[in-house]
Amino acid sequence: MVLNIVISAGGTGGHLIPAQQLAQELMGNNIVFMAKGLGNNYNFHKKFDFHEVESGPLNKKQFFTSVFDIGKGILQTVRFFLKFKPDVVVGFGSYYTFPVLCAAYLMRKPIVLFEANISMGKVNRFFEKKAKVVACQFGEKRRENYQMVPLLPWSNLQKMDKKEARKKLGLDDLYTILVFGGSQGANFINENFCEAALILKETNNFQIIHLCGNDKNAKEIKSFYDEHKIASYVSSYEKDMATIYSACDMAICRSGAGTICELIFFEIPSILIPLSYSSENHQQYNAFFIQEIKGGIAILENRFNLFHFTKKIKEMMGKNQMGENLVKFKKDLEKENRKPLAEFIFQLKR
């Protein structure tokens, strides 16, 4: 049976990347993405059909504007649904999905939600009782409709041999630190790690993979490492993250849901610095979860201290207990035999 499926996801890669991975698994069905700003979003691949609808975040400063935009988005969605007749609507969180999920509820279309983070976002919380399935990666089944699904990445990322990955990046076979901050929050990590690298250089032999967030930062940081004779591979962004993760021994990064799942998948100990302005502090909850399973350390921006930060890096360079903890955590998850999200979507129409 060929299904008509609407996937609603927008904004950051944390929402759009897993949504597009799901679409890949559902190929052969009629799939349309719906959200605001998809046409101009570099995280969204235009190979998928999409339909733009208006939306807006509810806040006090722009309350009436947001209500108007959301209402407009609901009407746009209803008109589209009358033509497309979706069998199921899948929401990936954030305010971008709110009008689409509202229209789905009003028109009695089956709703499936996916929550990537440790703590559930506002929109998913609003619709969790109305959804047929709430797919979660972490936590426990709090309701009858909750289903635990495998951790991201769902796509077939493959580990490489560490030496081979380093060779591919033009690096030596040395202890390798991966540093990145993502598209939203690289500057704080960039500046502070460069200072820490000078201190580490005095007593440690290491090399760096540094993904800087933009071309200007990459040029400046590469010059900094070259000037101080610190071996490095520096880039603004990197599409081949499998090679990057395979080459490193530890990571210093933010704690978006996609990132912490990849760190678990590649069994990489980490120092996580949550984005200080992430929605409802979801990155902080993610970071504390990794700390709880003893796979990394969480350091908050407002408590950041360069001496403490550098000390923690040195301690992690001396042992790999956190990596072993991540291996154990992965094995425990595998014993649960979780079903993929796509399977729950197909079950709705059987």
Summary of the structure (lengths in Angstrom):
residues: 350
radius of gyration: 21.3
end to end distance: 9.1
largest distance: 66.7
contacts: 1169
relative contact order: 0.12
helix: 45%
strand: 15%
